[in-house]
Amino acid sequence: MESSVDTVASNSPGYTLSQIILYMLRLGTIGFGGPVALAGYMHRDLVEERHWITEADYREGLALAQLMPGPLAAQLAIYLGYVHYRVKGATLVGVAFVLPSFAMVVALGWAYTLYGGLSWMQAVFYGVGAAVIGIIAVSAYKLTRKSVGGDRLLWAIYLVAFAVTSRPGWSPGSCARHPDGCTKAACPRSPPPCRKPQESFLRSIGHCSPGSRSSSARPGLSYSARGLRSSRFSMAGW
């Protein structure tokens, strides 16, 4: 009986295309905590509260988003738009979800370059970093319980994967790049030296070291844009 109800709900959406577009636009604008947290918000809002998406469709979309390269939350949003409204829904939902983050990064990069540094931004990222840790921890716990469930085999695979990938400096391509035992991968390259006036901000987000400044480096947006882009995960978090 429960499976038949899910099937009917999957075939007859209880929402319009404009409703899910507006939801994704709002989530892409004020979403906070990174891709894991955003995926958790989508489950809470669309599956548990509004019942727009079935649990089976959500899990399928989450699995596909994890398998595909690219931003997890954006790909999950695109799939959820595809569930009932196919290519048109996926396209419009994807644009609505990604566009606010893109506009914010462009605006912050422009302002940072124009004014030669934004002192208030450094304080904002210090506060954001502490809050994001808690949000990601709660979202990761909920997603793990829903994805793995009570299956012992899945829990064993999960724990082994966690133990392997939690090694500092490890990434899936580390051993391929360094055949001599991944020892070089555990010691990543030092960040580039800091340059004023961006020095204090870039040092705070880990994108430069307080060494000597390179005179050959191009002034402008090279390091600052990279820092803003990597820190953006805590504000909209694709």
Backbone hydrogen bonds, N-H to C=O, Kabsch-Sander energy under -0.5 kcal/mol:
donor,donor_aa,acceptor,acceptor_aa,energy
5,V,1,M,-1.9
6,D,2,E,-2.0
7,T,3,S,-2.1
8,V,4,S,-2.2
9,A,5,V,-2.5
10,S,6,D,-2.3
11,N,7,T,-1.8
12,S,8,V,-1.8
20,I,16,T,-1.6
21,I,17,L,-2.0
22,L,18,S,-2.4
23,Y,19,Q,-2.0
24,M,20,I,-2.4
25,L,21,I,-2.4
26,R,22,L,-2.2
27,L,23,Y,-2.7
28,G,24,M,-2.8
29,T,25,L,-1.1
30,I,26,R,-2.6
31,G,27,L,-2.1
33,G,234,S,-0.8
38,L,34,G,-2.4
39,A,35,P,-2.3
40,G,36,V,-1.7
41,Y,37,A,-2.2
42,M,38,L,-2.3
43,H,39,A,-1.8
44,R,40,G,-2.5
45,D,41,Y,-3.0
46,L,42,M,-2.6
47,V,42,M,-0.7
47,V,43,H,-1.4
48,E,43,H,-2.2
49,E,44,R,-1.9
50,R,45,D,-2.2
52,W,46,L,-1.9
53,I,46,L,-1.9
58,Y,54,T,-2.2
59,R,55,E,-2.5
60,E,56,A,-2.2
61,G,57,D,-2.4
62,L,58,Y,-2.6
63,A,59,R,-2.5
64,L,60,E,-2.3
65,A,61,G,-2.4
66,Q,62,L,-1.9
67,L,63,A,-1.7
68,M,64,L,-1.9
73,A,238,W,-1.3
74,A,238,W,-1.4
75,Q,71,P,-2.0
76,L,72,L,-2.3
77,A,73,A,-2.4
78,I,74,A,-2.3
79,Y,75,Q,-2.1
80,L,76,L,-2.4
81,G,77,A,-1.9
82,Y,78,I,-1.3
83,V,79,Y,-1.5
84,H,80,L,-0.5
85,Y,81,G,-1.0
86,R,82,Y,-1.7
89,G,85,Y,-2.3
90,A,86,R,-2.8
91,T,87,V,-2.5
92,L,88,K,-2.3
93,V,89,G,-2.5
94,G,90,A,-2.2
95,V,91,T,-2.2
96,A,92,L,-2.3
97,F,93,V,-2.1
98,V,94,G,-2.1
99,L,95,V,-2.5
102,F,98,V,-2.1
103,A,99,L,-2.5
104,M,100,P,-2.2
105,V,101,S,-2.3
106,V,102,F,-2.2
107,A,103,A,-2.4
108,L,104,M,-2.7
109,G,105,V,-2.6
110,W,106,V,-2.4
111,A,107,A,-2.5
112,Y,108,L,-2.7
113,T,109,G,-2.2
114,L,110,W,-2.5
115,Y,111,A,-2.4
116,G,112,Y,-0.7
117,G,112,Y,-1.5
119,S,117,G,-0.5
121,M,118,L,-0.8
122,Q,118,L,-0.9
122,Q,119,S,-0.5
123,A,119,S,-1.0
124,V,120,W,-2.0
125,F,121,M,-2.3
126,Y,122,Q,-1.7
127,G,123,A,-1.9
128,V,124,V,-2.6
129,G,125,F,-2.3
130,A,126,Y,-1.1
131,A,127,G,-1.7
132,V,128,V,-2.7
133,I,129,G,-1.3
134,G,130,A,-1.0
135,I,131,A,-1.9
136,I,132,V,-2.9
137,A,133,I,-2.0
138,V,134,G,-2.2
139,S,135,I,-2.4
140,A,136,I,-2.9
141,Y,137,A,-2.0
142,K,138,V,-2.2
143,L,139,S,-2.6
144,T,140,A,-2.3
145,R,141,Y,-2.2
146,K,142,K,-2.0
147,S,143,L,-2.5
148,V,144,T,-2.8
149,G,144,T,-0.7
149,G,145,R,-1.1
151,D,148,V,-1.3
152,R,150,G,-0.5
155,W,151,D,-1.9
156,A,152,R,-2.3
157,I,153,L,-2.4
158,Y,154,L,-2.5
159,L,155,W,-2.6
160,V,156,A,-2.2
161,A,157,I,-2.5
162,F,158,Y,-2.5
163,A,159,L,-2.4
164,V,160,V,-2.1
165,T,161,A,-2.6
166,S,162,F,-1.6
167,R,164,V,-1.0
170,W,167,R,-2.1
174,S,171,S,-2.2
177,R,173,G,-2.0
178,H,174,S,-2.2
181,G,179,P,-1.0
182,C,178,H,-1.6
186,A,182,C,-1.0
187,C,184,K,-1.2
194,C,209,S,-2.2
198,Q,195,R,-0.8
202,L,198,Q,-2.7
203,R,199,E,-2.3
204,S,200,S,-1.6
205,I,201,F,-1.2
206,G,203,R,-1.1
207,H,202,L,-2.5
208,C,202,L,-0.5
209,S,192,P,-1.9
211,G,209,S,-1.9
215,S,213,R,-0.5
217,A,214,S,-0.6
225,A,221,L,-2.6
226,R,222,S,-1.0
227,G,223,Y,-2.4
228,L,224,S,-2.6
229,R,225,A,-2.5
230,S,226,R,-2.0
231,S,227,G,-2.0
232,R,228,L,-1.0
233,F,230,S,-0.7
234,S,231,S,-1.5
235,M,232,R,-1.6
236,A,232,R,-2.4
237,G,232,R,-1.5
